[in-house]
């Protein structure tokens, strides 16, 4: 079970896994609904009642959103931003004047101090209008300097830098390198200490640094001198606060993408940038842990943004389906289109539920949301892509035509094609869907890894193993049989409407089925499990759908209690859960009976050029 002791691992892969393990949170100090779900337990008490904003917090959010909408409408034309590739300077000034670059900066430092819920409401609104502007704000605030500085900065660092964001300074996060994607073990940017030890000199290149070309302050991840731990050299990745005004930061290239034409993203070179030791954030060697912890909350921005964009799509699809007549009736009356609309509406309801729920959890600070945040990012970004694609299909040729072109010939200039171009990146940035699934899978296995790994590890003293074995046997003699006992695991003392009760019962039963299949996979493949990425992805997909179903049911219960107007939320949750259950059953069916091995072998043959004959009769791609 100790993957790091797998003899078949290459040294490079071993180092990468060691760094990943060292950067993880070491314990679960607060409850997690999803972590319990993978253990076979449904903790409805963590989800019910569905969290609501306090009246005061909602008023704060409503007031800010009203002023923010004025700025968006007055200063930002998203089609013009797309055409020119620039966010107007007056728009940036107007956003700064509204303290949009200090939305999460605490009031004590002059910021707005918005709750996570209100911050995500703001990003949700911006993303429904202009995706590029949403990225300017979220890249700065969610993963740029403010968030990690608030979490890990010293009081001196906070006093020095946080007020600058109130004034409109812009920040960026520099981690990725030209030859390094999600593998920090291969990071080549180096921070070398000066002889007196008071400064570090940073040299290296950073790629796809959002806001980088215009940032005033950056968080830069770099290698610092390695340390010897238990007789082995361990690579150290350290986070530095870097001011561009210090000199030595060169913008080599501003990247141009399929969509998000207005963002500032580029290749940056750090040419001997001298940084004082006091600009280390969180301590030497803590860089990756800072990055992962920051992303736990930072990822929540993505669900908010894509849900805003998805609602924009639903409005357009609904209006067009009522207006467009084909074969004697509105296209919304045709079953094929009607099914798309129904799936969009019910899925957006679930996306909204997941987004608000995880945001409220972050505000309450009594939950461990590393799994919830990752799942929110995964399920909402993948669902939003399907919604954008469905909107294009419903709009037909008008979905493919640009907004300005439609407007120029007298039609409504809905820029659905721009939304599609802008949305495609969402399943890639801040952790691809594939990386998210691997991350969730590793965290989901934690309870078993912590019990079983020491028994299989050569590092564990022989004298300790009998005690550990006895403890494990005691736990599994109770836990494992319980996963076969029928139990709906419904919340106590809650009146559950008939529309969603079967789904809540299904979640209870299926959580146990998920837990035992995860355990079987670990027992069957042991050290080889790390390579079974398709299997682990299916288990994660099941868990993600169960979490989204639970969030949708919780929100539907709250809507049905509080508003006659929204009683139909139960119908939305019902349809979403029905469709999610279909997906879950397909994932279960393919867990251990599939063509994964054959597909992998064939892929290796593709890589070896054995199917190169399929590439005939084409003009060779231009490099």
PLY file of the C-alpha trace (Angstrom):
ply
format ascii 1.0
element vertex 623
property float x
property float y
property float z
element edge 622
property int vertex1
property int vertex2
end_header
0.00 0.00 0.00
2.98 2.32 0.45
3.12 3.66 -3.08
6.44 5.38 -2.44
8.04 2.00 -1.77
6.90 0.55 -5.09
10.10 -0.77 -6.72
8.72 -0.08 -10.19
8.58 3.68 -9.61
11.13 5.78 -11.46
13.24 8.08 -9.32
11.58 11.14 -10.87
8.11 9.83 -10.12
9.13 8.87 -6.59
10.40 12.40 -5.91
7.24 13.94 -7.33
5.05 11.72 -5.13
7.21 12.44 -2.07
6.79 16.17 -2.61
3.04 15.76 -3.09
2.76 13.74 0.13
4.87 16.21 2.10
2.67 19.09 0.91
-0.64 17.52 1.92
-2.50 18.43 5.06
-1.39 15.86 7.62
-4.72 15.39 9.39
-8.45 16.05 9.18
-8.98 18.46 12.05
-12.50 19.42 10.97
-15.36 17.33 9.55
-15.80 16.83 5.83
-19.04 15.61 4.26
-17.20 14.16 1.26
-14.48 12.46 3.32
-17.21 10.72 5.31
-19.03 9.84 2.09
-16.02 7.84 0.90
-16.07 6.00 4.24
-19.68 4.99 3.60
-21.29 7.50 5.94
-23.69 10.31 4.97
-23.38 13.19 7.41
-26.60 15.06 6.67
-25.98 17.12 9.80
-23.16 18.84 7.91
-25.48 19.86 5.07
-28.81 20.49 6.76
-30.29 22.98 7.08
-28.92 24.48 3.88
-26.83 27.52 4.92
-28.35 30.94 4.35
-26.68 34.33 4.45
-27.48 36.48 7.42
-29.64 39.48 6.60
-26.70 41.80 7.29
-24.28 39.89 5.05
-26.84 39.73 2.26
-27.42 43.50 2.47
-23.67 44.06 2.20
-23.56 41.80 -0.85
-26.63 43.32 -2.49
-25.26 46.84 -2.12
-21.85 45.95 -3.51
-23.30 43.96 -6.43
-25.53 46.88 -7.42
-22.52 49.21 -7.60
-20.42 46.57 -9.34
-23.08 46.04 -12.01
-23.05 49.77 -12.75
-19.30 49.66 -13.37
-19.59 46.59 -15.59
-22.35 48.04 -17.77
-20.80 51.50 -17.98
-17.14 50.67 -18.53
-16.87 47.15 -19.98
-18.10 46.01 -23.39
-17.18 42.30 -23.45
-17.26 42.10 -27.26
-14.85 45.04 -27.46
-12.57 43.45 -24.87
-12.61 40.28 -26.96
-11.86 42.22 -30.18
-9.05 44.42 -28.83
-7.58 41.99 -26.33
-7.50 44.66 -23.65
-9.48 45.60 -20.59
-9.86 49.40 -20.81
-7.74 51.40 -18.37
-10.80 53.32 -17.22
-12.48 50.00 -16.40
-9.51 48.89 -14.28
-9.56 52.28 -12.51
-13.30 52.03 -11.88
-12.93 48.52 -10.48
-10.05 49.66 -8.27
-12.09 52.65 -7.03
-14.79 50.19 -5.99
-12.08 48.24 -4.11
-12.62 45.22 -6.32
-8.96 44.30 -5.91
-9.46 44.22 -2.14
-12.76 42.35 -1.93
-11.35 39.77 0.48
-8.82 42.03 2.20
-9.93 42.44 5.84
-11.43 45.78 6.81
-8.65 46.36 9.34
-6.29 46.82 6.37
-8.77 49.00 4.47
-10.36 46.29 2.33
-14.00 45.35 1.86
-13.64 42.17 3.91
-16.36 40.39 1.95
-17.45 36.95 3.06
-16.62 34.06 0.72
-20.31 33.91 -0.22
-20.43 37.60 -1.20
-17.07 37.41 -2.96
-18.33 34.49 -5.03
-21.58 36.34 -5.74
-19.46 39.16 -7.14
-17.38 36.86 -9.36
-20.60 35.10 -10.44
-22.01 38.47 -11.58
-18.83 39.56 -13.37
-18.45 36.22 -15.18
-22.00 36.47 -16.52
-20.95 39.72 -18.23
-17.27 39.41 -19.16
-15.15 36.32 -18.53
-11.88 38.20 -19.04
-12.75 40.67 -16.30
-13.68 37.81 -13.98
-10.23 36.30 -14.53
-8.50 39.64 -13.79
-10.25 39.73 -10.42
-10.11 36.05 -9.48
-6.50 35.45 -10.52
-5.53 38.43 -8.39
-7.70 37.63 -5.39
-8.21 33.87 -5.24
-4.74 32.58 -6.09
-2.71 35.79 -6.32
-1.05 37.49 -3.36
-4.03 38.47 -1.13
-5.32 34.97 -0.27
-1.99 33.29 0.66
-0.86 36.48 2.39
-4.01 36.53 4.56
-3.56 32.83 5.38
0.21 32.62 5.90
1.65 36.12 6.09
3.21 37.70 9.13
1.55 40.79 10.58
4.38 42.91 9.15
3.84 41.45 5.67
0.08 42.04 5.88
0.48 45.64 6.99
2.96 46.29 4.19
1.12 44.73 1.25
-2.62 44.39 1.89
-3.28 48.17 1.89
-1.67 48.35 -1.55
-4.44 46.17 -2.99
-6.95 48.59 -1.53
-5.24 51.25 -3.63
-5.54 49.11 -6.76
-2.25 47.21 -6.98
-2.59 43.98 -8.96
-1.05 40.63 -8.08
-0.19 37.31 -9.69
0.90 33.79 -8.77
4.00 32.35 -10.49
4.26 28.56 -10.22
4.08 26.88 -13.65
7.22 26.73 -15.81
7.67 26.10 -19.56
8.66 22.45 -19.09
6.77 21.79 -15.86
3.02 21.33 -15.57
1.67 19.73 -12.42
5.03 18.23 -11.42
6.77 20.55 -8.92
9.62 18.05 -8.50
10.97 19.28 -11.85
10.81 22.98 -10.96
13.95 24.75 -12.17
13.49 28.32 -10.88
16.09 28.77 -8.13
16.33 31.19 -5.21
19.94 31.33 -4.03
20.74 32.90 -0.64
23.29 35.71 -0.60
26.49 35.29 1.42
25.11 37.23 4.37
21.89 35.19 4.26
19.71 38.31 4.29
18.48 38.05 0.69
17.68 35.49 -1.98
18.40 35.90 -5.69
15.73 34.39 -7.95
16.50 33.12 -11.45
14.17 31.25 -13.77
11.19 31.43 -16.10
7.49 31.18 -15.24
4.81 30.45 -17.84
1.06 31.16 -18.00
1.29 33.62 -15.16
-2.17 35.21 -15.15
-1.96 38.97 -14.46
1.83 38.55 -14.60
2.52 41.12 -17.35
0.68 43.87 -15.38
1.18 42.67 -11.80
2.80 44.93 -9.23
3.34 42.16 -6.67
3.74 38.42 -7.23
3.98 35.20 -5.27
6.90 33.31 -6.85
7.63 29.66 -6.16
11.31 28.73 -6.33
13.76 26.08 -5.21
15.78 26.97 -2.15
18.75 24.90 -0.91
17.73 21.30 -0.14
17.63 19.87 3.38
18.65 16.47 4.69
15.68 14.68 6.27
16.13 11.17 7.68
19.39 10.82 5.80
17.89 11.78 2.42
18.10 15.02 0.52
14.72 16.72 0.18
13.95 19.41 -2.36
12.64 22.65 -0.89
10.07 24.82 -2.67
9.65 28.22 -1.07
7.11 31.01 -1.71
8.44 34.56 -2.07
6.62 37.88 -2.21
8.24 39.68 -5.14
7.74 43.33 -6.05
8.15 43.98 -9.75
9.58 47.42 -8.95
12.60 45.68 -7.40
13.88 45.11 -10.94
14.89 42.01 -12.80
11.37 40.86 -13.74
11.08 40.69 -17.52
7.92 39.99 -19.51
9.17 37.87 -22.39
5.80 37.26 -24.01
2.11 37.95 -23.52
0.20 34.79 -24.39
-2.77 34.84 -26.77
-5.45 32.20 -26.25
-8.52 30.69 -27.91
-10.69 32.73 -25.56
-10.32 35.12 -22.64
-8.73 37.58 -25.05
-8.70 40.37 -22.47
-6.61 38.64 -19.82
-2.97 39.48 -19.15
-1.09 36.19 -19.12
2.51 35.65 -20.05
5.97 34.18 -19.88
8.02 35.93 -17.20
11.76 35.77 -16.61
13.32 36.46 -13.25
16.81 37.76 -13.96
18.58 37.73 -10.61
15.71 39.33 -8.69
16.96 40.20 -5.22
14.36 39.53 -2.52
14.83 40.15 1.22
14.53 37.11 3.50
11.56 38.73 5.25
9.61 38.31 2.00
9.50 34.54 2.43
5.89 33.54 2.94
5.19 30.86 5.53
8.78 29.70 5.95
11.37 27.94 3.80
10.17 24.76 2.10
6.50 25.56 2.68
5.73 26.77 -0.84
3.75 23.81 -2.14
1.74 23.48 1.06
0.88 27.18 0.76
-0.16 26.67 -2.86
-2.39 23.68 -2.05
-3.98 25.32 0.98
-4.63 28.53 -0.94
-6.27 26.56 -3.74
-8.66 24.88 -1.29
-10.47 28.20 -0.97
-9.33 29.71 -4.26
-10.94 26.91 -6.26
-14.35 28.01 -4.99
-14.19 30.98 -7.35
-14.35 28.72 -10.40
-17.75 27.18 -9.58
-19.16 30.65 -8.92
-17.84 32.00 -12.21
-18.96 29.09 -14.40
-22.40 29.03 -12.76
-22.81 32.70 -13.64
-21.89 31.95 -17.25
-24.20 28.94 -17.32
-27.17 31.01 -16.13
-26.44 33.49 -18.94
-26.59 30.57 -21.38
-29.85 29.26 -19.93
-31.53 32.64 -20.34
-30.52 32.81 -24.00
-31.48 29.18 -24.69
-34.88 29.65 -23.01
-35.71 32.85 -24.89
-34.63 31.43 -28.25
-36.52 28.17 -27.68
-39.70 30.22 -27.20
-39.04 32.48 -30.22
-37.74 30.12 -32.88
-40.45 28.22 -34.78
-39.65 25.07 -36.76
-42.10 22.56 -38.25
-45.10 24.40 -36.92
-44.11 24.96 -33.27
-41.53 26.61 -31.08
-38.34 24.54 -30.92
-38.71 24.30 -27.13
-41.79 22.15 -27.73
-39.71 19.57 -29.61
-38.57 16.80 -27.29
-34.89 16.88 -28.29
-34.56 20.58 -27.40
-36.85 20.29 -24.36
-34.60 17.63 -22.86
-31.57 19.89 -23.25
-33.39 22.75 -21.53
-34.54 20.54 -18.67
-31.02 19.17 -18.15
-29.58 22.70 -18.21
-32.04 24.04 -15.63
-31.73 21.13 -13.21
-27.93 21.04 -13.53
-27.62 24.78 -12.90
-29.74 24.36 -9.79
-27.27 21.75 -8.52
-24.28 23.91 -9.51
-25.76 26.82 -7.57
-26.31 24.55 -4.57
-22.75 23.18 -4.61
-21.26 26.67 -5.04
-23.21 28.31 -2.22
-22.81 25.35 0.11
-19.00 25.17 -0.24
-18.70 28.97 0.00
-20.71 28.99 3.23
-18.54 26.17 4.57
-15.46 28.27 3.89
-17.00 31.21 5.77
-17.96 29.10 8.77
-14.37 27.85 9.17
-15.48 24.69 10.94
-15.21 22.33 7.97
-12.31 20.76 6.12
-13.25 21.68 2.55
-10.28 20.36 0.57
-12.47 17.63 -1.00
-15.61 19.76 -1.28
-13.71 22.57 -3.02
-12.05 20.20 -5.48
-15.35 18.48 -6.25
-17.12 21.83 -6.69
-14.48 22.88 -9.20
-14.61 19.52 -10.99
-18.35 19.07 -11.29
-19.27 22.70 -12.03
-16.64 23.29 -14.71
-17.46 20.05 -16.52
-21.21 20.69 -16.29
-20.82 24.27 -17.52
-19.00 23.11 -20.65
-21.93 20.85 -21.54
-24.34 23.74 -20.95
-22.40 26.09 -23.22
-22.22 23.37 -25.88
-25.96 22.76 -25.57
-26.68 26.47 -25.94
-24.64 26.60 -29.15
-26.63 23.64 -30.47
-29.98 25.20 -29.61
-29.01 28.53 -31.19
-27.77 26.72 -34.30
-26.00 28.97 -36.81
-26.66 31.98 -34.61
-24.73 30.26 -31.83
-21.72 29.90 -34.12
-21.92 33.48 -35.42
-20.25 36.22 -33.40
-22.29 38.67 -31.36
-21.07 41.77 -33.28
-21.93 40.08 -36.60
-25.44 39.24 -35.43
-25.91 42.78 -34.16
-24.63 44.28 -37.42
-27.38 42.56 -39.40
-30.14 43.54 -37.00
-30.43 40.52 -34.72
-29.84 40.15 -31.00
-26.09 40.04 -30.55
-25.79 37.17 -28.10
-22.12 36.18 -28.19
-22.54 32.50 -27.41
-19.47 31.58 -29.49
-17.38 33.92 -27.33
-18.76 32.27 -24.22
-17.73 28.89 -25.63
-14.19 30.08 -26.38
-13.91 31.64 -22.94
-15.34 28.59 -21.16
-13.08 25.94 -22.65
-10.21 26.74 -20.27
-12.28 26.10 -17.14
-11.66 22.34 -16.99
-7.92 23.02 -17.35
-6.89 25.94 -15.12
-6.41 25.66 -11.34
-6.05 21.91 -11.72
-7.22 19.99 -14.78
-10.19 17.67 -14.35
-7.76 14.76 -14.49
-5.54 16.21 -11.75
-8.62 17.04 -9.66
-9.72 13.41 -9.82
-6.28 12.16 -8.74
-6.18 14.70 -5.90
-9.65 13.72 -4.68
-8.84 10.02 -4.96
-5.71 10.38 -2.83
-7.54 12.36 -0.15
-10.47 9.93 -0.21
-8.14 7.01 0.55
-6.64 8.76 3.58
-8.47 6.81 6.27
-7.30 3.49 4.80
-3.80 4.64 3.90
-3.20 5.82 7.46
-4.23 2.43 8.86
-2.72 0.08 6.29
0.39 1.85 4.98
2.40 1.56 8.23
1.81 -2.21 8.20
3.31 -2.56 4.72
6.09 -0.02 5.13
9.67 -1.10 5.72
10.11 2.07 7.75
7.80 0.80 10.50
9.57 -0.96 13.36
8.87 -4.69 13.50
7.98 -4.34 17.18
5.18 -1.87 16.31
3.53 -3.96 13.61
1.60 -6.42 15.84
-0.07 -3.50 17.64
-0.88 -1.75 14.36
-2.24 -4.98 12.90
-4.48 -5.51 15.91
-5.81 -1.94 15.67
-6.52 -2.35 11.95
-8.28 -5.69 12.45
-10.39 -4.21 15.23
-11.46 -1.30 13.00
-12.19 -3.34 9.86
-14.01 -6.12 11.71
-16.69 -3.53 12.47
-16.39 -1.14 9.53
-16.31 -3.60 6.62
-19.45 -5.66 7.47
-21.30 -2.37 8.13
-20.83 -1.43 4.48
-23.14 -4.30 3.51
-25.88 -3.54 6.01
-28.93 -1.91 4.35
-29.37 1.64 5.54
-30.96 4.68 3.93
-29.05 7.01 6.31
-31.78 9.65 6.24
-31.51 12.73 8.48
-33.39 12.46 11.76
-36.29 14.77 12.54
-36.55 16.18 8.99
-39.75 16.05 6.96
-38.59 15.02 3.50
-40.83 15.70 0.46
-41.68 12.72 -1.72
-39.89 14.19 -4.75
-36.44 13.85 -3.21
-36.79 11.21 -0.49
-35.90 8.28 -2.81
-32.78 10.15 -3.90
-31.66 10.84 -0.34
-32.17 7.14 0.41
-30.14 6.29 -2.69
-27.28 8.52 -1.51
-27.25 6.66 1.82
-27.16 3.20 0.21
-24.71 4.14 -2.50
-22.21 5.76 -0.14
-21.67 2.32 1.40
-21.32 0.75 -2.03
-18.75 3.41 -2.95
-16.81 2.87 0.29
-16.51 -0.88 -0.10
-15.53 -0.62 -3.78
-12.79 1.87 -2.89
-11.56 -0.56 -0.23
-11.68 -3.48 -2.70
-9.67 -1.50 -5.24
-7.01 -0.72 -2.65
-6.81 -4.37 -1.59
-6.78 -5.68 -5.16
-4.15 -3.38 -6.66
-2.19 -2.21 -3.57
1.01 -0.50 -4.80
-0.22 -0.63 -8.40
-3.30 1.43 -7.58
-1.45 4.66 -8.40
-1.39 3.55 -12.05
-5.13 2.69 -12.15
-6.18 6.23 -12.90
-9.33 5.32 -14.85
-10.57 3.17 -11.98
-9.92 5.91 -9.45
-11.57 8.47 -11.74
-14.76 6.40 -11.84
-14.86 6.20 -8.05
-14.33 9.96 -7.84
-17.06 10.57 -10.43
-19.46 8.54 -8.28
-18.54 10.49 -5.16
-18.85 13.79 -6.99
-22.34 13.02 -8.26
-23.43 11.88 -4.79
-22.12 15.13 -3.29
-23.90 17.23 -5.94
-27.12 15.26 -5.37
-26.88 15.84 -1.60
-26.26 19.58 -2.10
-29.21 19.82 -4.53
-31.53 18.01 -2.11
-30.43 20.22 0.78
-31.04 23.39 -1.23
-34.41 22.10 -2.52
-35.53 21.47 1.06
-34.66 25.03 2.02
-36.39 26.50 -1.05
-39.55 24.49 -0.43
-39.69 25.68 3.19
-39.13 29.35 2.55
-40.84 30.33 -0.68
-44.01 29.40 -2.54
-42.36 30.80 -5.65
-39.53 28.30 -5.38
-41.42 25.17 -4.42
-40.59 23.94 -7.91
-36.97 23.61 -6.73
-37.99 20.09 -5.68
-38.72 19.27 -9.33
-35.30 20.59 -10.36
-33.55 18.51 -7.68
-35.60 15.46 -8.63
-34.60 15.58 -12.29
-30.95 16.31 -11.50
-30.82 13.35 -9.11
-32.50 11.01 -11.60
-29.92 11.86 -14.24
-27.04 11.70 -11.76
-28.14 8.24 -10.65
-27.91 7.07 -14.24
-24.33 8.33 -14.44
-23.44 6.70 -11.12
-24.71 3.28 -12.20
-22.69 3.46 -15.43
-19.55 4.26 -13.44
-20.14 1.32 -11.10
-20.73 -1.04 -14.03
-17.33 -0.16 -15.52
-15.26 -0.28 -12.32
-13.74 -3.72 -12.76
-15.15 -4.83 -16.13
-13.81 -2.49 -18.79
-11.38 -2.10 -21.66
-8.88 0.04 -19.72
-5.93 -2.34 -20.14
-6.53 -2.81 -23.86
-6.91 0.93 -24.38
-3.65 1.58 -22.54
-1.75 -0.97 -24.65
-3.17 0.50 -27.83
-2.17 4.01 -26.70
1.42 2.85 -26.22
1.36 1.49 -29.76
0.09 4.88 -30.96
3.01 6.52 -29.18
5.42 4.04 -30.77
4.16 5.05 -34.23
2.47 1.74 -35.08
-0.66 3.58 -36.21
1.09 6.43 -37.96
-0.55 5.25 -41.18
-3.79 6.79 -39.85
-2.18 10.21 -40.31
-1.88 9.89 -44.09
-3.18 12.32 -46.72
-2.90 15.43 -44.53
-0.85 18.58 -44.70
1.70 18.27 -41.92
0.99 20.59 -38.94
3.09 23.74 -39.00
5.35 24.04 -35.95
0 1
1 2
2 3
3 4
4 5
5 6
6 7
7 8
8 9
9 10
10 11
11 12
12 13
13 14
14 15
15 16
16 17
17 18
18 19
19 20
20 21
21 22
22 23
23 24
24 25
25 26
26 27
27 28
28 29
29 30
30 31
31 32
32 33
33 34
34 35
35 36
36 37
37 38
38 39
39 40
40 41
41 42
42 43
43 44
44 45
45 46
46 47
47 48
48 49
49 50
50 51
51 52
52 53
53 54
54 55
55 56
56 57
57 58
58 59
59 60
60 61
61 62
62 63
63 64
64 65
65 66
66 67
67 68
68 69
69 70
70 71
71 72
72 73
73 74
74 75
75 76
76 77
77 78
78 79
79 80
80 81
81 82
82 83
83 84
84 85
85 86
86 87
87 88
88 89
89 90
90 91
91 92
92 93
93 94
94 95
95 96
96 97
97 98
98 99
99 100
100 101
101 102
102 103
103 104
104 105
105 106
106 107
107 108
108 109
109 110
110 111
111 112
112 113
113 114
114 115
115 116
116 117
117 118
118 119
119 120
120 121
121 122
122 123
123 124
124 125
125 126
126 127
127 128
128 129
129 130
130 131
131 132
132 133
133 134
134 135
135 136
136 137
137 138
138 139
139 140
140 141
141 142
142 143
143 144
144 145
145 146
146 147
147 148
148 149
149 150
150 151
151 152
152 153
153 154
154 155
155 156
156 157
157 158
158 159
159 160
160 161
161 162
162 163
163 164
164 165
165 166
166 167
167 168
168 169
169 170
170 171
171 172
172 173
173 174
174 175
175 176
176 177
177 178
178 179
179 180
180 181
181 182
182 183
183 184
184 185
185 186
186 187
187 188
188 189
189 190
190 191
191 192
192 193
193 194
194 195
195 196
196 197
197 198
198 199
199 200
200 201
201 202
202 203
203 204
204 205
205 206
206 207
207 208
208 209
209 210
210 211
211 212
212 213
213 214
214 215
215 216
216 217
217 218
218 219
219 220
220 221
221 222
222 223
223 224
224 225
225 226
226 227
227 228
228 229
229 230
230 231
231 232
232 233
233 234
234 235
235 236
236 237
237 238
238 239
239 240
240 241
241 242
242 243
243 244
244 245
245 246
246 247
247 248
248 249
249 250
250 251
251 252
252 253
253 254
254 255
255 256
256 257
257 258
258 259
259 260
260 261
261 262
262 263
263 264
264 265
265 266
266 267
267 268
268 269
269 270
270 271
271 272
272 273
273 274
274 275
275 276
276 277
277 278
278 279
279 280
280 281
281 282
282 283
283 284
284 285
285 286
286 287
287 288
288 289
289 290
290 291
291 292
292 293
293 294
294 295
295 296
296 297
297 298
298 299
299 300
300 301
301 302
302 303
303 304
304 305
305 306
306 307
307 308
308 309
309 310
310 311
311 312
312 313
313 314
314 315
315 316
316 317
317 318
318 319
319 320
320 321
321 322
322 323
323 324
324 325
325 326
326 327
327 328
328 329
329 330
330 331
331 332
332 333
333 334
334 335
335 336
336 337
337 338
338 339
339 340
340 341
341 342
342 343
343 344
344 345
345 346
346 347
347 348
348 349
349 350
350 351
351 352
352 353
353 354
354 355
355 356
356 357
357 358
358 359
359 360
360 361
361 362
362 363
363 364
364 365
365 366
366 367
367 368
368 369
369 370
370 371
371 372
372 373
373 374
374 375
375 376
376 377
377 378
378 379
379 380
380 381
381 382
382 383
383 384
384 385
385 386
386 387
387 388
388 389
389 390
390 391
391 392
392 393
393 394
394 395
395 396
396 397
397 398
398 399
399 400
400 401
401 402
402 403
403 404
404 405
405 406
406 407
407 408
408 409
409 410
410 411
411 412
412 413
413 414
414 415
415 416
416 417
417 418
418 419
419 420
420 421
421 422
422 423
423 424
424 425
425 426
426 427
427 428
428 429
429 430
430 431
431 432
432 433
433 434
434 435
435 436
436 437
437 438
438 439
439 440
440 441
441 442
442 443
443 444
444 445
445 446
446 447
447 448
448 449
449 450
450 451
451 452
452 453
453 454
454 455
455 456
456 457
457 458
458 459
459 460
460 461
461 462
462 463
463 464
464 465
465 466
466 467
467 468
468 469
469 470
470 471
471 472
472 473
473 474
474 475
475 476
476 477
477 478
478 479
479 480
480 481
481 482
482 483
483 484
484 485
485 486
486 487
487 488
488 489
489 490
490 491
491 492
492 493
493 494
494 495
495 496
496 497
497 498
498 499
499 500
500 501
501 502
502 503
503 504
504 505
505 506
506 507
507 508
508 509
509 510
510 511
511 512
512 513
513 514
514 515
515 516
516 517
517 518
518 519
519 520
520 521
521 522
522 523
523 524
524 525
525 526
526 527
527 528
528 529
529 530
530 531
531 532
532 533
533 534
534 535
535 536
536 537
537 538
538 539
539 540
540 541
541 542
542 543
543 544
544 545
545 546
546 547
547 548
548 549
549 550
550 551
551 552
552 553
553 554
554 555
555 556
556 557
557 558
558 559
559 560
560 561
561 562
562 563
563 564
564 565
565 566
566 567
567 568
568 569
569 570
570 571
571 572
572 573
573 574
574 575
575 576
576 577
577 578
578 579
579 580
580 581
581 582
582 583
583 584
584 585
585 586
586 587
587 588
588 589
589 590
590 591
591 592
592 593
593 594
594 595
595 596
596 597
597 598
598 599
599 600
600 601
601 602
602 603
603 604
604 605
605 606
606 607
607 608
608 609
609 610
610 611
611 612
612 613
613 614
614 615
615 616
616 617
617 618
618 619
619 620
620 621
621 622
